[in-house]
Amino acid sequence: MTERRKKMASANWMKMNNQKAGAMTIHLGTEERASHDHSNKHIDPEKSYLNTTIGCNDYKEALQKLRDRNAEVDKVLPPQRDMGARRVVACSIEIPCPYQIQEQGKDQEFFEVMYKAMQDYFGADNVHGGFVHRDEQHLYHDKHGNECISLYHMHTLVSPCTDKGINGKAFETKKRLKEFNTLVNRECERVFGIELNTHTMEEGGQSVELLKAQEAINVAKGKLRTIEDTIEMQTDTLHGLDSDVSEMTKLLEDSHEALEQNKEDAAMIQGRIETKQNIEQELDKSIESKSKQLDSIQGSVKAAKDLRKEEQGKVLGLFQKKTVTIPYDEYKSLQKTARAVNNVIKQEEEVNQRSQAVNAKASQIEPLKAELENSIREYHAKTRAVERDFDRKMSISFEQGKQAGKEEIENQMSQLHNPTGQSFLEVFQTAWSRKLKKEKSHDYGMER
């Protein structure tokens, strides 16, 4: 038994989960397709300007419309079970343009008719954008050895909306596939006068078994093309992940270098702190020595005061008499004693002034010392926190730590370098400069 038939070009359907739908940006996005290095070498980026879109401006816009529509349906008909990342959320339907229509220059009109037919069949709210590709043409030989060129085609992004909600299994059924192929074939014949076919087979001489085998081959070719598209998409995704890994590795290296630099700064500050502590120790020793000198001078002053009182008593006793007779040697001794007492009084005043100056310096040092100690404690605490956090982030997996690790490390490193608007070195230099100015001002007053 033989029969005569035309080879029909049926639409190819591809179900996609959320990750695959997002990764298709490289294949269907206008800018991405023109600029990306595709694994499918049949794509010619120099011809990508010939591509057009229907129903949207770009794939990203269509993808957002799909997600909004799916969320709207999920509120009314939530999924019956949680499929996680395996859930089918989109369907890409590919329709080729018959060569006869392409030769007539009516390919854009054909794709617009097909897009309208899909809106009528699936519902306009569920059809989000069509992407016409004219840059993916290549030569091939058919089964008869004739040289042919591949056809223009359109990928259409559709929400798999059914009476069960967003459900890929319920959406792509044999009944629906057959109905849809019949619909687009009828529309193509109604508008353009030809069936949706790639070429007409020669008449006669073919058995039903041979025709069925040829039909199976055509179905396998369609599935093979879908697999090739999936492989290309996954390859492009891997390239993007390689780039992300390189970026994350560079970020971790930069963070490690910043941490090492921070350790060097810490060592430098620690050295200055030790120098400051040595200065404070010397100052404490000087204060202790001055205190001992002050005690000694105060003892001398007390003795001089006692001697003065004693001498004054003698003089008053002498002047209580009507006539006072003082030997010349005693008179000279009294004068000498009086001068010594005056000198002791002046020394006492100077000692009191110096004692006040020493006490003032000590009162200035204590707040500075407390401020410095607080800064040191805060610095060490934050350094330990950053080191612990850095070690923790190094152990986190790439997918979990890629963005979060970057932001947290940069934030904490900025806080470590600038907790109050100044670095710890600037805080130390400002405080020390203030102290030196006060000491210089006080010493100048003492000299005057």
C-alpha positions as semicolon CSV with decimal commas, in nm:
position;residue;x (nm);y (nm);z (nm)
1;M;0,000;0,000;0,000
2;T;0,130;0,341;-0,090
3;E;0,007;0,692;-0,023
4;R;0,097;1,041;-0,128
5;R;0,150;1,311;0,140
6;K;0,334;1,631;0,214
7;K;0,585;1,653;0,493
8;M;0,435;1,881;0,760
9;A;0,661;2,108;0,966
10;S;0,519;2,075;1,316
11;A;0,599;2,313;1,600
12;N;0,864;2,213;1,853
13;W;0,774;2,247;2,223
14;M;1,028;2,277;2,505
15;K;0,930;2,281;2,873
16;M;1,148;2,491;3,106
17;N;1,194;2,529;3,480
18;N;1,271;2,868;3,633
19;Q;1,650;2,831;3,598
20;K;1,633;2,721;3,235
21;A;1,392;3,003;3,149
22;G;1,634;3,256;3,298
23;A;1,933;3,103;3,119
24;M;1,754;3,136;2,784
25;T;1,829;3,510;2,805
26;I;2,161;3,439;2,633
27;H;1,983;3,265;2,344
28;L;1,674;3,487;2,312
29;G;1,786;3,826;2,452
30;T;1,848;4,081;2,177
31;E;2,177;4,224;2,307
32;E;2,297;3,896;2,459
33;R;2,246;3,701;2,136
34;A;2,436;3,959;1,929
35;S;2,732;3,993;2,168
36;H;2,770;3,644;2,319
37;D;3,008;3,376;2,192
38;H;2,758;3,093;2,132
39;S;2,847;2,726;2,133
40;N;2,606;2,686;1,838
41;K;2,834;2,790;1,553
42;H;2,539;2,819;1,312
43;I;2,448;3,150;1,479
44;D;2,601;3,441;1,289
45;P;2,616;3,750;1,520
46;E;2,673;3,973;1,217
47;K;2,318;3,889;1,105
48;S;2,156;3,926;1,447
49;Y;2,035;4,274;1,352
50;L;1,784;4,096;1,124
51;N;1,612;3,938;1,424
52;T;1,284;4,087;1,546
53;T;1,051;4,057;1,844
54;I;0,672;4,037;1,858
55;G;0,459;4,127;2,160
56;C;0,751;4,264;2,366
57;N;1,070;4,467;2,336
58;D;1,312;4,208;2,474
59;Y;1,324;3,863;2,633
60;K;1,378;4,007;2,983
61;E;1,048;4,194;2,953
62;A;0,869;3,879;2,834
63;L;1,023;3,674;3,117
64;Q;0,899;3,925;3,375
65;K;0,550;3,915;3,223
66;L;0,558;3,535;3,247
67;R;0,659;3,543;3,615
68;D;0,389;3,797;3,696
69;R;0,126;3,587;3,519
70;N;0,240;3,266;3,692
71;A;0,225;3,437;4,033
72;E;-0,127;3,558;3,953
73;V;-0,242;3,206;3,861
74;D;-0,068;3,050;4,164
75;K;-0,273;3,270;4,396
76;V;-0,596;3,128;4,249
77;L;-0,476;2,773;4,175
78;P;-0,170;2,700;4,389
79;P;0,044;2,398;4,291
80;Q;-0,077;2,073;4,446
81;R;0,275;1,974;4,556
82;D;0,608;2,146;4,591
83;M;0,831;2,054;4,298
84;G;1,102;2,299;4,399
85;A;1,349;2,387;4,123
86;R;1,211;2,104;3,903
87;R;0,875;2,273;3,855
88;V;0,791;2,358;3,491
89;V;0,704;2,727;3,476
90;A;0,739;2,806;3,104
91;C;0,714;2,658;2,758
92;S;0,904;2,768;2,447
93;I;0,723;2,691;2,120
94;E;0,930;2,707;1,800
95;I;0,758;2,752;1,461
96;P;0,955;2,754;1,130
97;C;0,853;2,971;0,837
98;P;0,781;2,778;0,513
99;Y;1,043;2,841;0,248
100;Q;0,784;2,958;-0,008
101;I;0,666;3,235;0,226
102;Q;1,024;3,325;0,309
103;E;1,104;3,361;-0,065
104;Q;0,808;3,598;-0,105
105;G;0,944;3,824;0,173
106;K;0,634;3,766;0,387
107;D;0,809;3,593;0,675
108;Q;0,740;3,876;0,924
109;E;0,370;3,871;0,834
110;F;0,371;3,492;0,876
111;F;0,519;3,511;1,226
112;E;0,269;3,779;1,328
113;V;-0,019;3,557;1,207
114;M;0,124;3,261;1,403
115;Y;0,168;3,477;1,715
116;K;-0,196;3,592;1,693
117;A;-0,307;3,229;1,649
118;M;-0,118;3,132;1,967
119;Q;-0,280;3,418;2,159
120;D;-0,623;3,297;2,047
121;Y;-0,546;2,935;2,135
122;F;-0,355;2,973;2,467
123;G;-0,506;3,305;2,579
124;A;-0,342;3,645;2,529
125;D;-0,249;3,667;2,900
126;N;-0,043;3,348;2,865
127;V;0,159;3,444;2,553
128;H;0,438;3,683;2,647
129;G;0,662;3,738;2,345
130;G;0,787;3,599;2,015
131;F;1,154;3,604;1,905
132;V;1,218;3,573;1,532
133;H;1,565;3,445;1,440
134;R;1,708;3,510;1,095
135;D;2,074;3,476;1,197
136;E;2,075;3,098;1,245
137;Q;2,079;2,975;0,886
138;H;2,306;2,704;0,752
139;L;2,324;2,469;0,457
140;Y;2,242;2,099;0,485
141;H;2,159;1,808;0,255
142;D;1,822;1,639;0,265
143;K;1,771;1,263;0,232
144;H;1,784;1,294;-0,146
145;G;2,122;1,469;-0,143
146;N;1,978;1,808;-0,233
147;E;2,140;2,112;-0,075
148;C;1,893;2,304;0,143
149;I;1,908;2,602;0,373
150;S;1,757;2,606;0,720
151;L;1,446;2,817;0,776
152;Y;1,371;3,134;0,968
153;H;1,194;3,043;1,290
154;M;1,025;3,202;1,592
155;H;1,051;3,104;1,961
156;T;0,743;3,203;2,163
157;L;0,743;3,219;2,544
158;V;0,418;3,081;2,691
159;S;0,288;3,023;3,045
160;P;0,177;2,655;3,078
161;C;-0,162;2,757;3,220
162;T;-0,428;2,484;3,253
163;D;-0,737;2,416;3,462
164;K;-0,491;2,271;3,717
165;G;-0,295;2,595;3,731
166;I;0,064;2,632;3,608
167;N;0,131;2,269;3,519
168;G;0,376;2,156;3,251
169;K;0,255;1,795;3,239
170;A;-0,109;1,892;3,197
171;F;-0,016;2,159;2,941
172;E;0,189;1,955;2,693
173;T;-0,039;1,665;2,598
174;K;-0,073;1,473;2,270
175;K;-0,423;1,611;2,224
176;R;-0,306;1,971;2,266
177;L;-0,004;1,920;2,038
178;K;-0,226;1,778;1,763
179;E;-0,485;2,053;1,799
180;F;-0,222;2,324;1,788
181;N;-0,044;2,184;1,481
182;T;-0,378;2,160;1,302
183;L;-0,459;2,520;1,399
184;V;-0,135;2,676;1,273
185;N;-0,148;2,472;0,953
186;R;-0,505;2,587;0,888
187;E;-0,414;2,952;0,953
188;C;-0,113;2,932;0,723
189;E;-0,326;2,785;0,445
190;R;-0,607;3,039;0,503
191;V;-0,382;3,348;0,494
192;F;-0,103;3,246;0,256
193;G;-0,268;2,973;0,050
194;I;-0,012;2,706;0,134
195;E;0,021;2,451;0,407
196;L;0,278;2,488;0,683
197;N;0,548;2,277;0,515
198;T;0,916;2,295;0,428
199;H;0,895;2,129;0,088
200;T;0,672;1,890;-0,109
201;M;0,779;1,528;-0,129
202;E;0,778;1,348;-0,464
203;E;0,461;1,159;-0,537
204;G;0,404;0,786;-0,523
205;G;0,614;0,482;-0,455
206;Q;0,642;0,504;-0,077
207;S;0,494;0,253;0,161
208;V;0,306;0,341;0,476
209;E;0,587;0,183;0,679
210;L;0,845;0,406;0,509
211;L;0,635;0,714;0,564
212;K;0,590;0,628;0,933
213;A;0,964;0,577;0,967
214;Q;1,027;0,912;0,801
215;E;0,779;1,076;1,037
216;A;0,961;0,920;1,335
217;I;1,289;1,058;1,200
218;N;1,136;1,404;1,175
219;V;1,015;1,383;1,535
220;A;1,362;1,269;1,644
221;K;1,518;1,562;1,457
222;G;1,288;1,800;1,640
223;K;1,385;1,649;1,974
224;L;1,752;1,662;1,872
225;R;1,722;2,032;1,797
226;T;1,561;2,086;2,138
227;I;1,847;1,894;2,301
228;E;2,102;2,102;2,110
229;D;1,935;2,423;2,228
230;T;1,939;2,293;2,585
231;I;2,308;2,200;2,559
232;E;2,389;2,544;2,419
233;M;2,194;2,712;2,699
234;Q;2,369;2,502;2,966
235;T;2,710;2,567;2,808
236;D;2,644;2,940;2,810
237;T;2,529;2,914;3,172
238;L;2,853;2,735;3,265
239;H;3,053;3,011;3,096
240;G;2,865;3,265;3,306
241;L;2,932;3,062;3,622
242;D;3,303;3,045;3,536
243;S;3,304;3,423;3,513
244;D;3,125;3,450;3,849
245;V;3,374;3,210;4,010
246;S;3,666;3,415;3,877
247;E;3,507;3,733;4,009
248;M;3,445;3,576;4,351
249;T;3,802;3,440;4,365
250;K;3,936;3,787;4,285
251;L;3,713;3,932;4,556
252;L;3,844;3,685;4,814
253;E;4,203;3,758;4,711
254;D;4,142;4,132;4,746
255;S;3,982;4,075;5,087
256;H;4,280;3,867;5,197
257;E;4,522;4,138;5,079
258;A;4,320;4,401;5,266
259;L;4,331;4,186;5,580
260;E;4,708;4,144;5,550
261;Q;4,746;4,520;5,503
262;N;4,530;4,573;5,808
263;K;4,757;4,343;6,008
264;E;5,057;4,552;5,900
265;D;4,877;4,868;6,007
266;A;4,797;4,700;6,336
267;A;5,163;4,615;6,391
268;M;5,263;4,975;6,315
269;I;5,001;5,112;6,555
270;Q;5,109;4,861;6,818
271;G;5,467;4,989;6,784
272;R;5,352;5,345;6,832
273;I;5,143;5,240;7,128
274;E;5,447;5,079;7,288
275;T;5,646;5,397;7,225
276;K;5,369;5,598;7,386
277;Q;5,363;5,362;7,682
278;N;5,740;5,404;7,723
279;I;5,693;5,782;7,720
280;E;5,422;5,750;7,982
281;Q;5,649;5,536;8,199
282;E;5,927;5,795;8,174
283;L;5,675;6,066;8,256
284;D;5,553;5,869;8,558
285;K;5,914;5,836;8,678
286;S;5,967;6,210;8,626
287;I;5,650;6,289;8,821
288;E;5,763;6,060;9,102
289;S;6,106;6,228;9,112
290;K;5,950;6,574;9,112
291;S;5,718;6,468;9,391
292;K;6,015;6,358;9,601
293;Q;6,191;6,689;9,531
294;L;5,873;6,871;9,624
295;D;5,852;6,684;9,953
296;S;6,215;6,771;10,027
297;I;6,165;7,138;9,943
298;Q;5,846;7,153;10,146
299;G;6,042;7,013;10,442
300;S;6,306;7,279;10,394
301;V;6,041;7,547;10,371
302;K;5,880;7,428;10,694
303;A;6,216;7,436;10,870
304;A;6,283;7,783;10,731
305;K;5,943;7,904;10,849
306;D;6,010;7,768;11,196
307;L;6,350;7,939;11,198
308;R;6,192;8,262;11,079
309;K;5,936;8,253;11,356
310;E;6,210;8,189;11,607
311;E;6,419;8,479;11,477
312;Q;6,116;8,706;11,459
313;G;6,047;8,619;11,822
314;K;6,398;8,717;11,917
315;V;6,374;9,046;11,726
316;L;6,038;9,130;11,879
317;G;6,177;9,050;12,221
318;L;6,462;9,286;12,162
319;F;6,242;9,571;12,041
320;Q;6,012;9,542;12,342
321;K;6,293;9,696;12,542
322;K;6,335;10,070;12,544
323;T;6,694;10,041;12,438
324;V;6,818;9,761;12,220
325;T;7,179;9,686;12,189
326;I;7,274;9,433;11,922
327;P;7,627;9,330;11,852
328;Y;7,737;9,393;11,498
329;D;7,797;9,025;11,431
330;E;7,442;8,935;11,539
331;Y;7,304;9,215;11,323
332;K;7,485;9,074;11,020
333;S;7,358;8,726;11,110
334;L;6,999;8,854;11,129
335;Q;7,030;9,015;10,786
336;K;7,168;8,693;10,640
337;T;6,888;8,490;10,800
338;A;6,625;8,730;10,666
339;R;6,761;8,700;10,313
340;A;6,767;8,320;10,344
341;V;6,406;8,320;10,461
342;N;6,301;8,538;10,166
343;N;6,478;8,302;9,924
344;V;6,304;8,002;10,081
345;I;5,966;8,175;10,042
346;K;6,036;8,240;9,672
347;Q;6,143;7,875;9,624
348;E;5,822;7,763;9,792
349;E;5,616;7,969;9,548
350;E;5,805;7,825;9,249
351;V;5,765;7,473;9,384
352;N;5,391;7,529;9,421
353;Q;5,367;7,653;9,062
354;R;5,563;7,355;8,930
355;S;5,353;7,118;9,136
356;Q;5,039;7,267;8,983
357;A;5,188;7,229;8,633
358;V;5,278;6,863;8,700
359;N;4,926;6,794;8,830
360;A;4,776;6,965;8,523
361;K;4,987;6,747;8,289
362;A;4,886;6,436;8,480
363;S;4,516;6,530;8,452
364;Q;4,559;6,580;8,074
365;I;4,733;6,246;8,027
366;E;4,470;6,037;8,206
367;P;4,179;6,105;7,958
368;L;4,415;6,059;7,663
369;K;4,542;5,734;7,808
370;A;4,187;5,608;7,867
371;E;4,082;5,707;7,514
372;L;4,386;5,530;7,368
373;E;4,321;5,214;7,567
374;N;3,956;5,208;7,452
375;S;4,066;5,252;7,090
376;I;4,315;4,967;7,127
377;R;4,052;4,736;7,274
378;E;3,801;4,822;7,000
379;Y;4,065;4,772;6,731
380;H;4,170;4,429;6,858
381;A;3,806;4,320;6,897
382;K;3,714;4,425;6,543
383;T;4,030;4,271;6,398
384;R;3,949;3,937;6,561
385;A;3,588;3,963;6,440
386;V;3,695;4,030;6,081
387;E;3,945;3,743;6,088
388;R;3,682;3,503;6,223
389;D;3,429;3,622;5,968
390;F;3,682;3,591;5,684
391;D;3,766;3,233;5,784
392;R;3,394;3,153;5,802
393;K;3,326;3,295;5,456
394;M;3,613;3,098;5,305
395;S;3,435;2,778;5,413
396;I;3,093;2,877;5,278
397;S;2,996;2,728;4,942
398;F;3,015;2,950;4,638
399;E;2,638;2,964;4,577
400;Q;2,568;3,063;4,940
401;G;2,854;3,308;4,990
402;K;2,903;3,474;4,653
403;Q;2,711;3,799;4,705
404;A;2,654;3,796;5,084
405;G;3,026;3,738;5,157
406;K;3,124;4,026;4,931
407;E;2,891;4,280;5,095
408;E;2,961;4,174;5,456
409;I;3,342;4,171;5,417
410;E;3,344;4,512;5,243
411;N;3,111;4,657;5,512
412;Q;3,313;4,523;5,806
413;M;3,646;4,618;5,648
414;S;3,518;4,975;5,594
415;Q;3,405;4,985;5,959
416;L;3,745;4,856;6,069
417;H;3,927;5,126;5,872
418;N;3,680;5,404;5,957
419;P;3,466;5,330;6,268
420;T;3,409;5,698;6,364
421;G;3,500;5,884;6,051
422;Q;3,877;5,849;6,123
423;S;4,122;5,563;6,118
424;F;4,276;5,456;6,451
425;L;4,608;5,608;6,338
426;E;4,433;5,942;6,274
427;V;4,261;5,925;6,616
428;F;4,597;5,863;6,783
429;Q;4,774;6,140;6,587
430;T;4,495;6,390;6,662
431;A;4,498;6,314;7,035
432;W;4,877;6,324;7,058
433;S;4,896;6,652;6,862
434;R;4,635;6,806;7,096
435;K;4,839;6,697;7,400
436;L;5,166;6,843;7,261
437;K;4,997;7,177;7,186
438;K;4,863;7,201;7,541
439;E;5,204;7,115;7,689
440;K;5,377;7,370;7,469
441;S;5,125;7,640;7,564
442;H;5,167;7,563;7,936
443;D;5,549;7,558;7,917
444;Y;5,544;7,891;7,742
445;G;5,334;8,035;8,026
446;M;5,583;7,893;8,280
447;E;5,878;8,054;8,103
448;R;5,705;8,390;8,107
